[in-house]
C-alpha cells in the first residue's frame, strides 16, 4: 500500500525532538518514518520545493537522530535540499508548511533557524570540509562529540569533496561521512550478506583484529609486510568495495540499504562507538522513495511546484511569455546551426540553464561536467584557446565557485569564453544562497571582460548572437529567472555594437538608466512620473562593461535627475556610472543622482515580486527615489494615473 494511502497514526504527534525517538522499537521507528514521509509529501504539495531527495533519506534521517545525540553531535547535510525530514524531526514540523515561503523556514539548512542545523548549506560538496572543521574544533577544545557529514553521490563529482577527504585521511581525524548513493550506483547492496558484512567490518571485533594484524605485519620484513597489507585490502574490498575511499585514508563500510532500519541502526551504532577515524558509510537510497510519481520520475520531482498528492500532477500556470532560460537555449541552437564551433557546457544543470535544448539538437557538442564549476570554466578555456566557441552556462551564484579559474584561466589569457549567466538577480523561494547578486561586480573588475544584461527576451537573443560573434576576449550576458516580458521575438538575434546602450523612451527632466531585468519596472515608473508632470527618459544600458560613456554623460547633462537601476549588488553597474560621471566632472551638485542596487544584506526567500519591492527596485521604489531627490514627500500611487 502506498504511503499516501496509509491511515494516520499518532506516533509522529509524540515527536517534539530527536530525544523522543530514543528507546523506540524498530517497528515504531518504521511507522514514524512512514509518517514523516507522508507529512513531507503533504507539506510540499502545498508549498512546492525539493521533494525527491528528501523522500530518499527519511529512514536515514530517523536513524541518525536515533543513534546520535543531536545537536551535541553535529549532523551536516550537504546541499541541504534533502533536509525536510530532518526539519520535521527537529521541532519544526509545525512550520514545515512555511518552507521556502516569506517569513518561513528555509529550504536548506540554516544556522540561524535551529541548533540542529550546525552548518548552512545550499551549494554542494561542502559538508566534508565543514565536518572536518567541526572535528578539529572539537579536538582542540578537548570534547568528544561525533561529527557526521551526509553527502550525496552527485556532490562527489566536485573536487572539494576529495580535497577534504584527503586532508581528513592524512590527519586521521575522527569523522563520519555518510555517502548517500542514490544515482551513481557505486556498488549495489546485496541483501542480507551485504548488511552482515557491513555490521561485521564496522564492529569492534573486526576492527580490533584488523589493527592487531597490522601491528603484527609491521614486525615482518618489508616485503612480507607489504604483501600482508595488500592481501587484507584485497580481501576486504572484494567483499565490500570502497578501495578508492580507503586510499584516501577512510575506513569504508557498506554498501547498505538506506531504507532498512534493521541494517542502518546497528551499523551507525558501530561507527558511532569507533574510536578511530575517519569512516565512510556507503548507503544506497532511492530518490522519491515511497511516493510513486516521484519514484518513477526522480529528475522531474527533484524540485516541484504545488501538486496534487493523489495524482502527482503539478500545478502549472499558463505563461504569458517564454522563459528567459528557454529563449537562451533556443537562441544558442540557432547560432550553432550557423557555426559548428559553438559548443555548450554546463555543470550538472542542463535543464536549469537551457543547455538541455542545445543538447537535444547537438548532443556531440554538449558537455555536462557534473558539479564541477571550476573544471567547467577551465575546460571551456581550453576549448576557446583552440578555436572553439564555448558557451559555459552556469547560474550566477554557482559561477562564484569557479572564480579563480575565471580570473587566471580565462581573463588573464583573454580567452573568448562565453558566459551565459542564468538566475541573475533575485530568485524567490531559493533565497539568498541562490540569488545572482554579485556577478556584475565580480566580473566587472576583471580587465578585458565584456558584460551585457538583457532587458527583455528579444535583447537576450541579440546578446546570444553578439557573444557568438565576439572573439576579442571573455564575454558574459546575464538574465533573470522566470518568464520574459512578452515582447515580439525575431527569428534570430542581431549583433549589438559593443558598449552601446539604447534610448527606449525620450523625456527631458528625469532619466532612468536601467541595466537588465529592471527595464520593465523602469518603464512603469516613467508612466507614473509622466502622470505627475515629470517628463522622463528611459534608457537600457545593455552593457555594464564597456559602459556607454556617451549615453551616460548625455543623460547626466540633459536631465535634472538621473537614476540607475540594477538587480545586483553595490559595486556593480551603478559604481561604474559614478566613476564615469566623476571623470567627466559631472558630479558638481547640479545633477540629482541615485544608484539603486540590491540592499547590502542577504534577502530571505519570498515571492520574487515582494523581494524586488523590499529591495526598492520595483516601479514604486524607483518613483519614490525620484521624489526623494526632488524633495517631495508624497509618492504617487498607480491610481493617480487614472
C-alpha positions as CSV (number, residue, x, y, z in Angstrom):
1,X,0.0,0.0,0.0
2,X,1.4,3.4,-1.0
3,X,2.4,5.7,1.9
4,X,-0.3,8.3,1.0
5,X,-3.0,5.7,1.5
6,X,-1.9,4.7,5.0
7,X,-4.2,5.7,7.8
8,X,-2.8,8.4,10.1
9,X,-1.3,7.2,13.4
10,X,-0.5,9.3,16.4
11,X,3.2,8.4,16.6
12,X,4.6,11.5,14.9
13,X,2.5,13.7,17.1
14,X,4.6,12.4,20.1
15,X,7.9,13.5,18.5
16,X,8.8,17.0,19.5
17,X,12.5,16.4,19.0
18,X,15.1,13.7,18.5
19,X,15.1,12.7,22.1
20,X,11.6,11.4,21.6
21,X,12.9,8.8,19.1
22,X,15.2,7.2,21.7
23,X,14.2,3.8,23.0
24,X,11.6,3.1,20.3
25,X,11.3,-0.3,18.8
26,X,12.3,-0.8,15.2
27,X,8.7,-1.3,14.3
28,X,7.7,2.0,15.8
29,X,10.6,3.8,14.1
30,X,9.5,2.3,10.7
31,X,6.0,3.7,11.4
32,X,7.4,7.1,12.3
33,X,9.4,7.1,9.1
34,X,6.3,6.4,7.1
35,X,4.5,9.3,8.8
36,X,7.4,11.6,8.2
37,X,7.3,10.7,4.5
38,X,3.5,11.3,4.4
39,X,4.0,14.6,6.2
40,X,6.6,15.7,3.8
41,X,4.6,14.8,0.8
42,X,1.6,16.7,2.2
43,X,3.6,19.8,3.0
44,X,5.5,20.1,-0.3
45,X,2.2,19.6,-2.2
46,X,1.1,22.9,-0.6
47,X,4.4,24.8,-0.7
48,X,6.3,23.4,-3.6
49,X,10.0,22.7,-3.1
50,X,12.5,19.9,-3.2
51,X,10.8,16.5,-3.0
52,X,12.7,13.5,-4.4
53,X,15.9,13.9,-2.4
54,X,14.2,14.3,0.9
55,X,11.9,11.3,0.4
56,X,15.1,9.2,-0.2
57,X,16.6,10.0,3.2
58,X,13.6,9.6,5.5
59,X,14.9,6.4,7.1
60,X,18.4,7.7,7.2
61,X,17.2,10.9,9.0
62,X,15.3,8.9,11.6
63,X,18.3,6.6,12.1
64,X,20.8,9.4,12.5
65,X,18.7,11.1,15.2
66,X,18.1,7.8,17.0
67,X,21.7,6.8,17.1
68,X,23.4,10.1,17.6
69,X,23.0,12.7,20.4
70,X,22.0,15.7,18.3
71,X,22.5,18.7,18.5
72,X,25.6,17.9,20.6
73,X,26.6,15.5,17.8
74,X,26.8,17.5,14.6
75,X,25.0,16.3,11.5
76,X,25.9,18.3,8.4
77,X,23.7,17.8,5.3
78,X,25.5,18.5,2.1
79,X,23.5,20.9,-0.2
80,X,20.6,20.7,2.3
81,X,17.7,20.3,-0.1
82,X,17.2,16.9,1.4
83,X,16.8,18.2,4.9
84,X,13.0,18.4,5.1
85,X,12.6,15.1,7.1
86,X,15.4,16.3,9.4
87,X,13.5,19.6,10.0
88,X,10.3,17.6,10.7
89,X,12.1,15.6,13.4
90,X,13.9,18.5,15.0
91,X,11.0,20.6,16.3
92,X,10.0,22.3,13.1
93,X,7.1,20.2,12.0
94,X,4.6,22.9,13.0
95,X,6.3,25.2,10.5
96,X,7.0,22.8,7.7
97,X,4.2,24.2,5.5
98,X,6.0,27.6,5.6
99,X,9.1,26.1,3.9
100,X,10.5,28.4,1.2
101,X,7.8,30.9,1.9
102,X,8.2,34.5,3.0
103,X,9.0,34.6,6.7
104,X,9.0,30.8,6.8
105,X,11.6,28.0,7.0
106,X,14.5,28.0,4.6
107,X,14.5,25.2,2.0
108,X,18.1,24.4,3.2
109,X,19.8,24.0,6.5
110,X,20.3,27.4,8.2
111,X,22.3,28.1,11.4
112,X,20.0,30.9,12.5
113,X,17.0,28.7,12.3
114,X,17.9,25.8,14.6
115,X,20.6,24.4,16.8
116,X,20.1,21.2,14.9
117,X,21.5,23.0,11.8
118,X,25.2,23.4,12.7
119,X,26.2,24.5,9.2
120,X,24.3,26.2,6.5
121,X,24.5,24.7,3.1
122,X,22.8,25.2,-0.3
123,X,25.7,24.6,-2.6
124,X,27.1,21.1,-2.9
125,X,30.3,19.4,-1.8
126,X,31.0,21.5,1.3
127,X,29.9,19.1,4.1
128,X,33.1,17.1,4.5
129,X,35.3,20.2,4.7
130,X,32.9,21.7,7.2
131,X,32.7,18.5,9.1
132,X,36.5,18.2,9.3
133,X,36.5,21.8,10.7
134,X,34.0,20.8,13.4
135,X,36.1,17.7,14.2
136,X,39.3,19.7,14.6
137,X,37.4,22.3,16.7
138,X,36.1,19.5,18.9
139,X,39.5,18.0,19.4
140,X,41.1,21.4,20.1
141,X,38.5,22.0,22.8
142,X,39.0,18.5,24.3
143,X,35.4,17.5,23.7
144,X,34.1,14.1,22.5
145,X,31.1,14.6,20.3
146,X,30.6,13.0,16.9
147,X,30.6,14.8,13.6
148,X,28.6,13.3,10.7
149,X,28.7,14.7,7.2
150,X,25.9,13.4,4.8
151,X,26.9,13.8,1.2
152,X,25.2,12.7,-2.0
153,X,26.8,10.8,-4.8
154,X,26.3,13.8,-7.2
155,X,28.2,16.1,-4.8
156,X,31.1,13.7,-5.1
157,X,31.7,15.0,-8.6
158,X,33.2,18.1,-7.1
159,X,36.9,18.2,-6.3
160,X,36.3,19.9,-3.0
161,X,34.9,16.7,-1.5
162,X,38.1,14.8,-2.4
163,X,40.3,17.6,-1.1
164,X,38.5,17.4,2.2
165,X,38.7,13.6,2.3
166,X,42.4,13.6,1.5
167,X,43.0,16.1,4.3
168,X,40.8,14.2,6.8
169,X,42.6,10.9,5.9
170,X,46.0,12.4,6.3
171,X,45.0,13.8,9.7
172,X,43.4,10.5,10.8
173,X,40.5,12.7,12.0
174,X,37.6,11.1,13.9
175,X,34.9,12.0,11.4
176,X,32.0,10.0,9.9
177,X,30.9,10.5,6.3
178,X,27.7,9.1,5.1
179,X,27.8,8.7,1.3
180,X,24.1,8.8,0.2
181,X,24.3,7.0,-3.1
182,X,21.0,7.4,-5.0
183,X,22.2,7.7,-8.6
184,X,25.7,6.7,-9.3
185,X,25.3,3.1,-8.1
186,X,28.9,2.9,-7.0
187,X,28.1,-0.5,-5.8
188,X,24.7,-2.2,-5.2
189,X,23.8,-3.6,-1.8
190,X,23.4,-7.3,-1.9
191,X,20.7,-8.0,0.7
192,X,21.4,-9.9,3.9
193,X,25.0,-10.7,3.0
194,X,25.8,-7.0,2.4
195,X,24.2,-6.0,5.6
196,X,26.0,-8.7,7.5
197,X,29.4,-7.7,6.1
198,X,28.7,-4.0,6.9
199,X,27.9,-4.9,10.5
200,X,30.9,-7.1,10.7
201,X,33.5,-4.7,9.4
202,X,32.1,-1.7,11.3
203,X,32.1,-3.6,14.6
204,X,34.8,-3.5,17.3
205,X,35.8,-7.1,17.0
206,X,36.8,-6.9,13.3
207,X,38.5,-3.5,13.8
208,X,40.4,-4.9,16.8
209,X,41.6,-7.9,14.9
210,X,42.5,-5.8,11.8
211,X,44.5,-3.4,13.9
212,X,46.2,-6.3,15.7
213,X,47.2,-7.9,12.4
214,X,48.5,-4.6,11.2
215,X,50.8,-4.4,14.3
216,X,52.0,-8.0,13.7
217,X,52.6,-7.2,10.0
218,X,54.7,-4.2,10.9
219,X,57.2,-6.5,12.5
220,X,57.6,-8.6,9.4
221,X,60.3,-7.9,6.8
222,X,59.3,-5.1,4.4
223,X,58.4,-7.4,1.6
224,X,56.0,-9.6,3.6
225,X,54.6,-6.5,5.4
226,X,53.6,-5.1,2.1
227,X,52.1,-8.4,0.9
228,X,50.1,-8.8,4.1
229,X,48.7,-5.3,3.7
230,X,47.8,-5.9,0.1
231,X,46.1,-9.3,1.0
232,X,44.0,-7.7,3.7
233,X,43.0,-4.8,1.4
234,X,42.1,-7.1,-1.5
235,X,40.1,-9.5,0.7
236,X,38.0,-6.8,2.3
237,X,37.5,-4.8,-0.9
238,X,36.5,-8.0,-2.8
239,X,33.5,-8.3,-0.4
240,X,32.7,-4.7,0.4
241,X,34.2,-2.4,-2.2
242,X,35.5,1.1,-1.2
243,X,39.1,0.8,-2.3
244,X,39.1,4.4,-3.6
245,X,38.0,5.7,-0.2
246,X,40.5,3.6,1.6
247,X,43.3,5.1,-0.5
248,X,42.1,8.5,0.8
249,X,42.5,7.3,4.3
250,X,38.9,6.4,5.1
251,X,37.7,3.2,6.7
252,X,35.0,2.1,4.3
253,X,31.7,0.4,5.4
254,X,29.0,-0.7,3.0
255,X,27.1,-0.6,0.8
256,X,24.0,-0.9,2.9
257,X,20.3,-0.4,2.2
258,X,19.4,3.1,3.3
259,X,15.7,2.3,3.6
260,X,16.2,-0.6,6.0
261,X,16.4,0.5,9.6
262,X,17.4,-3.0,10.7
263,X,20.5,-2.5,8.6
264,X,21.1,1.1,9.3
265,X,20.8,1.3,13.0
266,X,23.5,-1.3,14.0
267,X,26.0,0.0,11.5
268,X,25.6,3.6,12.7
269,X,25.9,2.4,16.3
270,X,29.1,0.7,15.5
271,X,30.7,3.7,13.7
272,X,29.4,6.0,16.5
273,X,31.4,3.9,19.0
274,X,34.5,3.6,16.9
275,X,37.5,5.4,18.3
276,X,39.5,5.7,15.2
277,X,38.6,7.6,12.1
278,X,37.7,8.8,9.6
279,X,35.0,6.4,8.5
280,X,32.8,6.4,5.3
281,X,29.5,4.6,5.4
282,X,28.1,3.9,1.9
283,X,24.3,4.0,1.9
284,X,22.2,3.2,-1.1
285,X,18.8,5.0,-1.3
286,X,16.2,5.8,-3.9
287,X,15.1,9.3,-4.8
288,X,11.4,9.8,-4.3
289,X,11.1,6.6,-2.1
290,X,7.5,5.9,-1.0
291,X,5.7,8.2,-3.5
292,X,5.2,6.5,-6.9
293,X,5.1,9.7,-9.1
294,X,8.5,10.7,-7.6
295,X,10.0,7.2,-7.8
296,X,9.1,6.9,-11.5
297,X,10.5,10.4,-12.3
298,X,13.2,11.3,-9.9
299,X,14.6,14.2,-12.0
300,X,11.1,15.7,-12.6
301,X,10.4,15.6,-8.8
302,X,13.7,16.9,-7.6
303,X,12.1,20.4,-7.3
304,X,8.4,20.7,-7.7
305,X,5.7,23.3,-7.8
306,X,2.5,22.7,-5.8
307,X,1.0,19.4,-6.8
308,X,-2.0,17.0,-6.3
309,X,-0.9,14.4,-3.8
310,X,-3.2,11.7,-5.3
311,X,-2.2,12.1,-9.0
312,X,1.2,13.8,-8.6
313,X,0.2,16.3,-11.2
314,X,2.0,19.6,-10.6
315,X,0.1,22.9,-10.7
316,X,1.0,24.8,-13.9
317,X,0.2,28.4,-14.6
318,X,0.0,29.3,-18.3
319,X,3.0,31.5,-19.0
320,X,2.5,34.9,-20.6
321,X,5.8,34.7,-22.3
322,X,8.6,32.1,-22.8
323,X,11.1,31.8,-20.0
324,X,14.5,33.5,-20.4
325,X,16.1,30.1,-20.0
326,X,14.2,28.7,-22.9
327,X,14.9,31.7,-25.1
328,X,18.6,31.3,-24.4
329,X,18.6,27.6,-25.2
330,X,16.7,28.1,-28.5
331,X,18.9,31.1,-29.5
332,X,22.0,29.0,-28.8
333,X,20.7,26.3,-31.1
334,X,20.1,28.9,-33.8
335,X,23.7,30.1,-33.5
336,X,25.1,26.6,-33.6
337,X,23.2,25.9,-36.8
338,X,25.3,28.7,-38.4
339,X,28.6,27.9,-36.7
340,X,29.9,24.4,-35.9
341,X,32.4,25.8,-33.5
342,X,29.7,26.7,-31.0
343,X,29.6,24.2,-28.1
344,X,27.6,24.1,-24.8
345,X,29.0,23.4,-21.3
346,X,27.0,23.1,-18.1
347,X,27.9,22.0,-14.6
348,X,25.1,19.5,-13.7
349,X,22.3,22.0,-14.6
350,X,21.3,21.2,-18.2
351,X,17.6,21.9,-17.8
352,X,18.1,24.8,-15.4
353,X,20.4,26.6,-17.9
354,X,18.6,25.7,-21.2
355,X,21.6,23.6,-22.3
356,X,19.3,20.6,-22.5
357,X,17.6,22.2,-25.5
358,X,21.0,22.6,-27.1
359,X,21.9,19.0,-26.2
360,X,18.8,17.7,-27.9
361,X,19.9,19.4,-31.1
362,X,23.7,18.9,-30.8
363,X,24.4,16.0,-28.4
364,X,28.1,15.7,-29.5
365,X,28.7,19.4,-28.9
366,X,27.1,19.4,-25.4
367,X,29.1,18.7,-22.3
368,X,27.7,18.3,-18.7
369,X,30.8,18.1,-16.5
370,X,28.9,17.4,-13.2
371,X,29.0,19.6,-10.1
372,X,32.4,20.9,-11.1
373,X,32.2,24.6,-11.9
374,X,36.0,25.1,-11.6
375,X,36.6,22.4,-14.2
376,X,33.7,23.7,-16.4
377,X,35.4,27.1,-16.7
378,X,38.9,25.8,-17.4
379,X,37.6,23.1,-19.7
380,X,35.9,25.9,-21.7
381,X,39.1,28.0,-21.6
382,X,40.9,25.1,-23.2
383,X,38.4,24.8,-26.0
384,X,38.4,28.6,-26.6
385,X,42.2,28.5,-26.8
386,X,42.0,26.1,-29.7
387,X,39.4,28.0,-31.7
388,X,36.1,26.7,-30.4
389,X,33.2,28.9,-29.2
390,X,32.3,27.5,-25.8
391,X,29.1,28.8,-24.0
392,X,29.8,28.0,-20.4
393,X,26.3,28.2,-18.9
394,X,26.4,28.5,-15.1
395,X,24.0,30.2,-12.7
396,X,25.4,33.4,-11.3
397,X,25.6,32.0,-7.8
398,X,27.4,28.9,-8.9
399,X,29.8,30.7,-11.2
400,X,31.3,32.2,-8.0
401,X,32.7,28.7,-7.3
402,X,34.9,28.9,-10.4
403,X,36.1,32.5,-9.8
404,X,39.8,31.7,-9.6
405,X,39.5,29.9,-12.9
406,X,37.6,32.8,-14.4
407,X,40.5,35.1,-13.4
408,X,43.5,33.0,-14.2
409,X,42.4,30.6,-17.0
410,X,40.1,32.9,-18.9
411,X,40.6,36.6,-18.1
412,X,44.4,36.9,-17.8
413,X,44.7,34.9,-21.0
414,X,42.0,37.0,-22.7
415,X,40.2,33.9,-24.0
416,X,36.8,34.3,-25.6
417,X,34.8,32.1,-23.3
418,X,31.1,33.0,-23.4
419,X,29.4,33.0,-20.0
420,X,25.5,32.8,-20.2
421,X,24.6,33.8,-16.6
422,X,21.2,32.5,-15.6
423,X,19.4,33.4,-12.4
424,X,20.9,36.9,-12.4
425,X,19.2,38.8,-9.6
426,X,16.7,37.6,-7.0
427,X,15.3,34.1,-7.3
428,X,12.4,33.9,-4.9
429,X,11.9,30.8,-2.9
430,X,15.5,29.6,-3.0
431,X,16.6,32.7,-1.1
432,X,20.0,34.3,-0.7
433,X,22.1,31.2,-1.4
434,X,20.8,31.0,-5.0
435,X,20.4,34.7,-5.7
436,X,22.6,36.1,-8.5
437,X,23.6,39.3,-6.7
438,X,27.3,39.7,-7.4
439,X,28.3,38.8,-10.9
440,X,28.5,42.3,-12.4
441,X,30.7,43.3,-9.5
442,X,33.0,40.3,-9.5
443,X,33.3,40.1,-13.3
444,X,33.4,43.8,-14.0
445,X,36.6,44.3,-12.0
446,X,38.5,42.0,-14.4
447,X,40.3,43.7,-17.2
448,X,39.1,42.9,-20.7
449,X,35.7,41.4,-19.6
450,X,32.6,42.4,-21.6
451,X,29.4,42.2,-19.6
452,X,25.8,42.5,-21.0
453,X,22.4,42.3,-19.3
454,X,19.2,41.6,-21.1
455,X,16.3,43.9,-20.6
456,X,13.8,41.6,-22.2
457,X,13.9,38.2,-24.1
458,X,14.5,39.8,-27.5
459,X,17.5,41.5,-26.1
460,X,18.7,38.2,-24.8
461,X,18.5,36.8,-28.3
462,X,20.7,39.7,-29.5
463,X,23.2,39.0,-26.8
464,X,23.5,35.4,-27.6
465,X,24.3,36.2,-31.2
466,X,26.6,39.0,-30.1
467,X,28.5,36.6,-27.9
468,X,28.8,34.0,-30.6
469,X,30.3,36.6,-33.0
470,X,32.7,38.1,-30.4
471,X,36.2,36.8,-30.4
472,X,38.1,39.6,-28.7
473,X,38.1,38.2,-25.1
474,X,35.7,36.9,-22.4
475,X,32.1,38.0,-22.6
476,X,29.2,37.4,-20.2
477,X,25.5,38.1,-20.5
478,X,23.1,37.9,-17.6
479,X,19.4,37.3,-17.5
480,X,16.8,36.6,-14.7
481,X,14.9,33.5,-13.7
482,X,11.3,33.2,-14.9
483,X,9.4,34.3,-17.9
484,X,10.1,37.2,-20.2
485,X,8.0,40.3,-20.6
486,X,6.2,39.3,-23.7
487,X,7.9,41.2,-26.5
488,X,7.9,40.0,-30.1
489,X,10.8,37.8,-30.9
490,X,12.8,37.8,-34.1
491,X,13.8,34.6,-35.9
492,X,17.4,35.3,-34.9
493,X,19.1,37.9,-32.8
494,X,21.1,40.8,-34.2
495,X,24.7,41.6,-33.4
496,X,24.9,44.5,-31.0
497,X,27.6,47.2,-31.1
498,X,29.8,46.5,-28.2
499,X,29.5,49.1,-25.4
500,X,26.4,50.9,-26.8
501,X,23.0,51.2,-25.0
502,X,19.7,52.4,-26.3
503,X,17.0,55.0,-25.6
504,X,13.7,53.3,-25.0
505,X,11.7,56.4,-24.2
506,X,12.6,60.0,-24.6
507,X,12.0,62.7,-21.9
508,X,13.6,65.8,-20.5
509,X,13.5,66.1,-16.7
510,X,14.1,62.6,-15.2
511,X,16.4,59.9,-16.7
512,X,16.1,56.3,-15.6
513,X,19.1,54.2,-16.8
514,X,18.3,50.5,-16.4
515,X,20.7,47.5,-16.6
516,X,19.0,44.2,-17.4
517,X,15.8,42.9,-15.7
518,X,14.6,46.2,-14.2
519,X,13.7,47.7,-17.6
520,X,10.0,46.8,-17.4
521,X,9.7,48.5,-13.9
522,X,11.6,51.5,-15.2
523,X,9.0,52.0,-17.9
524,X,6.2,51.6,-15.4
525,X,7.9,54.2,-13.2
526,X,8.2,56.5,-16.2
527,X,4.4,56.3,-16.8
528,X,3.8,57.2,-13.1
529,X,6.2,60.1,-13.3
530,X,4.8,61.4,-16.6
531,X,1.3,61.4,-14.9
532,X,2.7,63.6,-12.2
533,X,4.2,66.0,-14.8
534,X,7.7,64.8,-14.8
535,X,9.0,64.2,-18.4
536,X,11.0,61.0,-18.2
537,X,13.7,59.3,-20.3
538,X,14.2,55.6,-20.0
539,X,17.4,54.1,-21.3
540,X,18.6,50.5,-21.5
541,X,22.3,50.3,-20.8
542,X,22.7,46.9,-22.3
543,X,26.4,46.9,-21.3
544,X,27.8,47.2,-17.9
545,X,31.2,47.0,-19.4
546,X,32.3,48.6,-21.5
547,X,30.0,51.3,-20.4
548,X,28.3,53.6,-22.9
549,X,30.1,56.8,-21.8
550,X,28.3,59.0,-24.4
551,X,24.9,57.8,-23.3
552,X,25.7,58.2,-19.6
553,X,27.1,61.7,-19.9
554,X,24.3,62.8,-22.2
555,X,21.7,61.7,-19.7
556,X,23.5,63.5,-16.9
557,X,23.8,66.8,-18.8
558,X,20.3,66.9,-20.2
559,X,18.3,65.9,-17.2
560,X,17.7,67.2,-13.7
561,X,17.5,63.7,-12.1
562,X,19.4,60.6,-13.0
563,X,18.5,57.2,-11.5
564,X,20.4,54.0,-12.3
565,X,18.6,50.7,-11.6
566,X,20.1,47.2,-11.4
567,X,19.3,43.9,-9.8
568,X,22.7,43.4,-8.4
569,X,24.9,44.4,-5.5
570,X,26.7,47.6,-4.6
571,X,30.0,47.8,-6.6
572,X,28.4,46.9,-9.9
573,X,26.8,49.0,-12.7
574,X,25.9,52.0,-10.5
575,X,29.5,52.2,-9.4
576,X,30.8,52.3,-13.0
577,X,28.3,55.1,-13.8
578,X,29.6,57.1,-10.8
579,X,33.2,56.7,-11.9
580,X,32.3,57.8,-15.4
581,X,30.4,60.9,-14.2
582,X,33.2,61.8,-11.8
583,X,35.8,61.5,-14.5
584,X,33.6,63.8,-16.7
585,X,33.3,66.4,-13.9
586,X,29.5,65.9,-13.9
587,X,29.2,65.3,-10.1
588,X,29.1,69.0,-9.5
589,X,26.0,69.2,-7.3
590,X,23.7,70.2,-10.1
591,X,22.7,66.7,-11.0
592,X,20.4,64.9,-8.6
593,X,21.6,61.3,-8.7
594,X,20.8,57.9,-7.1
595,X,22.1,54.4,-7.8
596,X,19.5,51.8,-7.0
597,X,21.0,48.4,-6.2
598,X,20.2,45.4,-4.1
599,X,20.5,46.3,-0.4
600,X,23.7,45.4,1.5
601,X,22.0,42.5,3.2
602,X,21.1,38.9,2.2
603,X,17.4,38.9,1.5
604,X,15.5,35.9,2.8
605,X,13.2,33.9,0.5
606,X,9.9,35.3,-0.6
607,X,7.8,35.8,-3.7
608,X,10.1,37.4,-6.3
609,X,7.9,40.5,-6.6
610,X,8.0,41.0,-2.9
611,X,11.7,40.7,-2.8
612,X,12.1,43.2,-5.6
613,X,9.8,45.6,-3.7
614,X,11.7,45.1,-0.5
615,X,14.9,46.0,-2.3
616,X,13.2,49.2,-3.7
617,X,13.8,48.1,-7.3
618,X,10.2,48.0,-8.5
619,X,8.3,50.9,-10.1
620,X,7.2,52.1,-6.6
621,X,10.8,52.2,-5.4
622,X,12.1,54.0,-8.5
623,X,9.3,56.6,-8.2
624,X,10.0,57.0,-4.5
625,X,13.7,57.6,-5.2
626,X,12.9,60.3,-7.8
627,X,10.6,62.1,-5.4
628,X,13.2,61.9,-2.6
629,X,15.7,63.6,-4.8
630,X,13.3,66.3,-5.7
631,X,12.4,66.9,-2.1
632,X,8.8,65.7,-2.3
633,X,7.1,63.8,0.4
634,X,4.1,62.4,-1.4
635,X,4.6,59.4,-3.6
636,X,2.0,58.9,-6.3
637,X,0.2,55.6,-6.5
638,X,-1.0,53.7,-9.6
639,X,-4.5,55.1,-9.0
640,X,-3.1,58.6,-9.7
641,X,-2.5,57.6,-13.3
642,X,-6.2,57.1,-14.0
